């Protein structure tokens, strides 16, 4: 068995992150935030949350995106339990929500840190006190590297790890960090590509070794591990994904045997999107004894809200139901504003409000505009989206009239969060308990 990491799974600056994030409650509610009650103008977010208004009767305008408080809590707890059960460190990908409040919830449930993809995201994380960042990309922008060097100098406890996947990229990083006067080396992991035609990453083990040699020659970098993204394995199935993950583990073992991790305190081996983390758990359980403790770092992010489409079908919990099940947490509420025929209706939400890059929204429930009663959206199908309208087809006998509210499930959490700056967190009875701030 691989040795346990000496690093506590909870990021060291989590209390600081919680403290800084609490300041979001002081932001004023105004016209910037879609759907919030007009009569709340000028209140702080915290004061509005304290009123515990009802989503349907408390003055919210449509369309309005709601996030289920119960489902979010369930999903956060489930992945915490899963990571603990399988001995995994966890750095959930923050690009999904870009919400410091949710980052704090993840850190408080054992996350090692938060994963980012681009410098802007890392800057948001630092602004809200995140003490450990894993950047799942090669960072070659000299301006961003100068900022990073400054952050690492100003905060000796700040831990940053990022990909390297090319000799040229490694050289650019070293040049920029040296020019910025970096006072301590940046930890890097060599990214192994998932195969020909996949996304980023060095394609072969020989290519990876060449990158590792370049890191060794760079005074401003320190090699601490290997990583990649199994979701890009061509024609992915359990066998192919596990085969690639075993290549990743073997690469780490080979580098360790060649003493390439000299100076590291632990060896980082990282993978794990939202579709194959069961395979990651299985293969990472096979990691052999290495010369240093191993941080087995999972990076799944979409779990926090899950969805009613793409990830509902992809989630590994479909393959391992005994481990639990995620719950879709998003529901977009829109109002019927036109019912021109018995077969057609239009809602007042569109592409500006709903994720549509993978699947169209799914009509789930109808809330009567007359008496507030709720019924299944039987015979009601979303067929398209315009900028500000949802196209709806209704079957014979479907009950739907102007003024009704339609609750829709969404597909793809990442492009659901990024359309809303302040999202009501809603309990099952419609009580809004908080507002989730996003920074895209």
N, C-alpha and C positions, 0 to 999 in steps of 0.2 A: 504494500500500500504506500501511496505517496505520503510524505510527511505533511503534517498540518501547517498552515501558514502561521507565522508568529503574529501577524497583523490582526488586531481585533476587527471583526466583521463590520462593526459600526464605525463610520467615518469619524475621525477624532474631532472634527469641527461641527458635528451635528447639533450640539446645543447652540453654537453660534449661528448656524443656519436657521434654527428654529427662532432664535431671538430676532435676527434680521428680518426674516420672513413675516414675523408678527406685525412689522410696520406696514404691510400691505393693507391692514385693516384701517389705516388712517387715510387711505386714498379717498378722494371725493367722488361721489357718484354724479355723472353728468352725461351729456349727449354722446360721449365717446363710446359708451357701452350699450350695445344693442339690447332691446327688449326690457330693460329695467324700468320700474315704475316712474313715470314722469314726475309724480309728486315726491319722489325720493331725491330729486335734484338738490345737491348741496350737502346731503348727509354723507358721513363717512361710510365706507363699506362695512366696517364693524358695527356701526349704529344700525344700518339697514338689516344686517344679519340678525342683530339682537331683537328686531321686531318680529322675526319668525313669520314673515308673511306667507300666504298661500300662493302657490304658483298660478292658480286658476282664478282666484278671487282677490288677489292682493295688488292688482294694478299693473301687472306685467303685460306688455304688448306682444303680439305675435308678429313674426315667428320668434320662438324662444327655445333655446337648447337647454335641456336639463340633464344633470348628471346624478344618478341614483346614489345617495349616501350609503345605503346598505350594500349595494353591489360593489362599489369602490372599496369599502372596508373589507368585504369578503375576498375580493381579488388580491388586495394587499396582503392579507393574512395567509392566503393560500400559497402565494409564491414564497413568502417567508418560510412557511413550513416545508415547502418542497425543497428549497435550497438547503435548509438545515438537515433534512432527511438524507439528502444526497451528498452532504459535505462540500457544498459549493459556496464560494464567495459570489456576491451578486452586485453588479453595477448596472442597474437598469438603464436602458437608453432613454435619455431625457428628451430627445427630439420628439417623442410621441406627444407629450403634453406641454413641454416648456413651461411647466408650472412649479415654481419654487415651493408652494404649499404641498404639492404631491411629492416633490423630492424629499421634503422633510418627513412626510409620512413613510416614504420608502426607507430612509435612513433610520428612522426610529424602529422599523421592522427588520433591521439587520443588514441593510445594504452596505457594502464596502465603500461605495461612492456612486457617482452618476456618470454614465457614458455620454459623450458628445460626438458630433460629426464635423462641426466647423467652428472656427474661432468665435464667431458671434455667440454661439451657444455657450462656449466656455466662459465668455465674459459675463453672460447672464448668471451662470452658476456661481462665479466668484463674487458677483455683486450681492448675491444672497447667501454667501458664507459657505459654499460647498468646498470641503477640504480635500477631497480626492476626486480627480477627473481622469477618465480613460477616454482619450480621443481616438475613435475608430477610423482614422484616416492618417495619411502622411501629411505633415504640416510643413509647408515650404514657403509660406508667405513671410517675408522678412519683417513686415510690420507686426504681424501676429506673434512672431517669434520674439521680437523685441518686447512686446507686451508680456509674453510668458516669462521671459527672463526677469523682468521687473517684478512680476507677481511672486516668483520663486525666491527672489532676493528679499522682498518685503515680508514674506511669510515663510520662515524656515520649516514650518509644519505642513505646508502645502505639498501634496503628492500629485504628480502629473505623469501619465504614461500615454504614449501615442505610438501609432504604427510607423514603420519604415518599410518600403517595398522596392526601393531602387537605390543604386549607388549614387546616381545624380541627386536624388532627393536627400540622401544622407549628407552629401557634400553641401547642398544648399542650407540645410539645417545647421550644420557646423559653422559655416561662414556667417550666417545671420546671428547665431547665438554668440559666437566669438566677438563679432562686431558690437553686439549689445552689451558686452561685458558680463555675460552670465557667470554667476558666482558658484553655481553647482550644476552638475550634469543633468540633462533631461533623460529620464528613463524611456527606453524605446523597446518595442517588441517587433520582430520581423513578421510581416504578414505573408502567410502562405496563400496564394490564390487557390480558388476552389476548382480550377480546371480551365481548359481552353474555352474561350468565349465567355468566361465568367467576368466578374467585375474587376476590382483591383487586386493587388497581391502579386508577389514574385511567383512565377509559374512552376518552377522546378526547385528541388532541394539544392541543386548547384547554384541557382540564382539566389536562393535564400542565403547560402554560405557566402556568396560574393557581397551581399548586403551586410551580413554580419562582419565581414572583414572591413568594410568601409566604416562601420560603427566603431570597431576597435581602433581605427586610425583617426577617429574624430575625438578631439579632446573634450568636446562639450556634450557628448552623448554617452549613455551607459546602456548596454544590452541587458535586459532583465527577463526576456521570455520570447514567446511566439504566440501568434494569434491569427484569426481569420473568421470568415463568415460562411458557415455551412449552407445557408439559405441560397447561395449562388451555385451550388453543385449542379452541373448540367443534368437534366432529366432526373432530378432528385427523387430517390426512394430510400427506405431505411438502409438497404445494403450499401448504396453508393455514398450516402451521407456518413455512415459509420466508417467506411473505408477511408474517406478523406479525413475524418477526425483522427483515425489511427495514424495517418501520415503526419498530422500535426503533432501528435504525441511523440511519435518516433523522431520528428525533427527536434523537438525539445530535448529528448534523451541524447540524440547525437550531438547537439550543441553542448550539452552538459558534459558529455564524455570528452569533448574537445576543449573543455574549460573556457568556453566562450562567455560564461556568466560571471567571470571573476569580478568582484566588487559589488555584486548584487547581494541583497539580504534575503531574497526569496526569488523563486522562478515563477513567472506569471505565464499561465497557459489559459488562453481565453477564446471563447466562441459563444455561440448561442443567440440566435434570433428567436422569434416567437413561434416558429413552426416546427423546430426540431430539438427543443431543449431536452426531450427525453433521450434522444440519441447522445447528446452531449453528456448528460448525467451518466449514461451507461459506459461510454468510452472513457470518460474522465475517471471513473471508478477503477479503470485498469492501469492508470498511470503508474509506472514502476518507481521504485525508490530512486531518488535523485540525490545529488550532493547537497542540495539546499531544500528548505521547506518549499512547498508548492502552493501557490495561490491559484486555485481553479476558478476562473472568473466567468460567470454567465452574464449575458448582456441583454436579455429579453426586455422589451419595453412596452409592447402593446397590451400586455396583460392588465394594466392598471384600469382600463375601461373596457377592454375586450370589445366585441362588436356583434352585430346581428348578421354579418355577411362573410367577408373574406376570412377573418380569423376564427369565426365560429366553425368554419369548415377545416381550417388548417391546424387548429390547436392540438398539441400533443396529447392533451387530456382526452381527446377522442380515442386515442390508442391505449391510454392507460387510465381508464375511468376509475379504477380503484384509488388513484391518487387525488381525486377530487374533480371539480369542474368550475371553470370561470363563468362569470355572469356578465352579460352585456349591460353596460351602465348608462349608455346614451339613449335619450329619446328626444327627438325634435318635434316640437308642437307647432303646428301651423293651422291657420283658419281657412275654412272654405269661403272664398270671396266671389266665386262665380259658379253657377250650375246651369250652363246654357242648354243642356239636353239631359235626357234621362240616362245617357251612357257616359257623360263627361262632366268633370268638375275641375276647378282650379283652386289651388291653395296659395297662400301668400308667402311661401318660402321657395328659394331657388338655389342656383349654383353659389350665390354669395353666402348661403347659410348652411348648406348640406354637403357632406362628402359625396362625390359622384365619380371619382377617378377609377374605382374598382367595380362598384355596383351601385344601382339606384337605391334610394331609400325604400324601406318596406313599410307600408301602412299596417299598423298593428291594432290600434284602438281608436274609437271615436268618442269624444266627450260632447254630449248634447249642448248646443248653444241655448237651449230653452230651459233645461232643468239641471244640467251638470251631471246627469247620469252617464256612466261609461259602459260601452259595449264593444265587442270585438269588431274589427274592421272587415267583416265578412263581405266578400264580393267587391272589394275596393283595392285597386292595383295602381301603383305609381308607374307611369309609362315614359316619363321624361321630365327634364328640368330645363327651364329657361333661366335667365339671370335672376328673376324675382318671382317666378311661378313654378309650381309643381303641377304637372299634367297627370290627371287621375282618370282612370277608366272605371266605370261602375257597372256591375252586372244587374240584370233585371231583379228588382226587389231590394237592392241595396239601399239602406237608409242613410241618406246624407243630404244636408241642406245648408244653404248659406248661413254662416254664423257658427256652425259646428267646428270643434277643434279636432284635428287628426294627429294622433301620436305616431311617429314613424321611427323605426329602428334604422341605424346607419351602418355602413360598411367602411372600414379603414379608420381606426382611431386617429392616426396622425393628421389626416386632412379633415377631421371633424374638429379637433381642438383648435387648429390654426385659423379657423374662421370666426372665432369668438374670443374676445379679450377678457371677458368676465362671465363665468358660467355658474348659474345657480346650482348649488348642491342640495338635492331635494330628497326628503324622506318619502316613504311610500304613501303617506296620506296627503302629500302635496306641500308640506311645510318646508320652506327654504331655510336651511340652517347655516349656510355659508356661501361664499362666492369664490370660485377658483379663478385666479388671475393667471393669464398666459402671456408669454413674451416671444412672439415670432418675428 
